[in-house]
Amino acid sequence: MKTMTFVTGQPLAAGQVSPNLSSVMALPEGVPVGSGGRRSLRHILLGHPEDVRQTIHLLHTLHYAETVLWSPIMTVEEAITITTAQGEAMSLLRRWVH
């Protein structure tokens, strides 16, 4: 299993896919990380790369999140572990596409 790491940096060009999870996920510069007393909400999209890309664009169309704020799309070669801080909650929605 792998733990995903987030750092600030420039995202890949539109349509590019990182080779695997050993790459570090990047957020565009200027994105606040842990700003003051505000709480953060992490969004994770898991699925076929094209479905993930379409969902990112749908969320942009709905004025929820700019496409450039998402990390590059990466292929998943092995199981991953998502860690949370104490007291955080989680909800999962599974939708079938096609």
Secondary structure by P-SEA (a helix, b strand, c coil): cbbbbbbbcccccccccccccccccccccccccccccbbbbbbbbbccaaaaaaaaaaaaaaccccccccccbbbbcbbbbbbbcccbbbbbbbbbcc
